[in-house]
Amino acid sequence: CIRADEAYKSIEWPILMLIFGMLAISIAMHNSGLDKLLATQLVALGGGLSPWILLSLVILITSIATEFLSNNAVAVLFTPVVIGIAQQLGVDPRPFVVGVMFAASCSFATPIGYQTNTLVYSAGNYRFSDFARMGVPMNIITWLLMSCLIPLFWP
């Protein structure tokens, strides 16, 4: 058991502030209506594409975003956007929400998107390129798997 002062000293304040800052940004984007605007624009951009192709694009965009923003912030921001996309397409929003949940958890290519990556990055003296070299292939594999499997489990 550790003392309260030891626990307090072990808190990584910059990481905690990063998480809070990203959550504040995503809440502001939702409150401003930017999430609905993004849904409308994404559906218009993908005009004529099947819902499953749009789902794959959503997964890809979410995976990229979670490399630079916290996974929690990306999930909070993108969930209302993808629900709006599904509603505009007239399809079940669950596969889109599941896609965001999984993709937001796949922060492999940078030390920024997930708290543990940031901790390991500083403690292990890794370079940014170390994360990219190992993480980009993992991101591609998970994107392809999610794009194929989510429509099977949530048709």
N, C-alpha and C positions, 0 to 999 in steps of 0.2 A: 504494500500500500504506500502511496506517495502523499506527501503533504500538499495542502492547497497551494502554497506558494510555489512549490516545484511544478505543479500542474500548470499554474498560471504562466510561469516562465517558459514552459515548453510550447505554448501556443504560438503558431506561426502567424503573426498579425498581418503581414502583407498578403498572405494567401486568403485569410479570412476577409480582408477588405476587398480583394479581387472578386470573391464570390458575392459579397453583398452588393458591390458596384454593378456587376453583371445582372443580378436579379432586379435591381432598381431600373436599369436600362430596359429590360424586357417588360417590366410592368408599365413603364412610361410608353413604350411602343404599343402595348395593348390598350392603355387608356386613351391614347391619341387616335386610335382607329387605324393605325398603320398596319396592324395584322389583317384587317379586312381588306384594305387596299392591296396588300401583297397577295392575298388569296385571289382577288379579282384579276390582278395582273398576271399571276402565274397561270390561271385557267385560260386567259386570253392568249398568253404566249404559247401555251401548249394546245391551242385550238385544234380540235380534230384528233388529238392523240388519245389513245385508249386510257382508261383510268389506271391500268397497271403500269403503263409507261410513265404516266405522271407520278404514280407511287414510287417508281424507281428513281425518278428525278428528285422527288421530295427526299428520299433516303440519301441520295448523293449530296444534295444541298445541305441537309442536316448534318451529314458526316463531315463535310467541309467546314461548316459553321462551328461545330463543336471542337474543332482543332484550334480555334482562335478565341472562343468565348467559353465560359464554363458550361459543362453539360447541363447543369440545372437551369441556367439562363436560356439555353437553346431550347430545352424541352418546354419551359414556361412560355417562351415566345412563339415557337412553331406549332404547338398544339392547337391554339385557336385558329391559326392560319390553315392548317390542314383540315380541320373540321369544316371551315368555310369552303375549302376547295372541294371536299367530298359533297357537301350540300349543294354547291353549284353544279356539280356533275351528276347529282341525283343518285349517289352510291353510298354504301355503308361507310361511315367515317372510321370504324374500328381498325381496318388494315392500315389506314394512314396514321392513326394515333400510335398503333403498335410500331410502325416504321419509324416514327419520330422517337419513341421510347428507346428502341434498340439502337438506332443510328446516333442518338445523342450520347449513348454510353460507349461509343466506339471511338474514343479519342486516343489514337495510337501514334500519330505522326508528329505531334508537337508536345512540349512540356507544359503548354499553356492551358489546354482545355479541361484537364482533370486535375484535381488537387493532388492526388497521389503522384501523378507524373511530375508535378512541380516540386514536390518534396524529394523524389528520387533524383530529379535533375540537379538540384543543388547539392544534395548529400553525396551523390555518386560522381560528381564532377563530369557529368556527361556533356556533350555538345548538342546543340540543336540538331545538327545533321545526323547524330546517332539515332534520334527519335524518328526523323524522316526516313532514313535508310531502312529501318525495321518496320516502321508504322505504315508507310504508304502501301506496301504490298498487303499488309493485314487489312487496311481500309478497303482496298479493292476486293479482296476475297469476301469480307463481310458484306460489302455492298451487293455483290453478285448473289451471295447466298440469301440475303434478306429479300432481294428483288424477286428471287425465284420461290422462296419458301413461304413468305407472308401471304401471297395470294392463294397458296395451297391450303393453309390453315384458316384463313379468313377470306373465303371466296366472295 
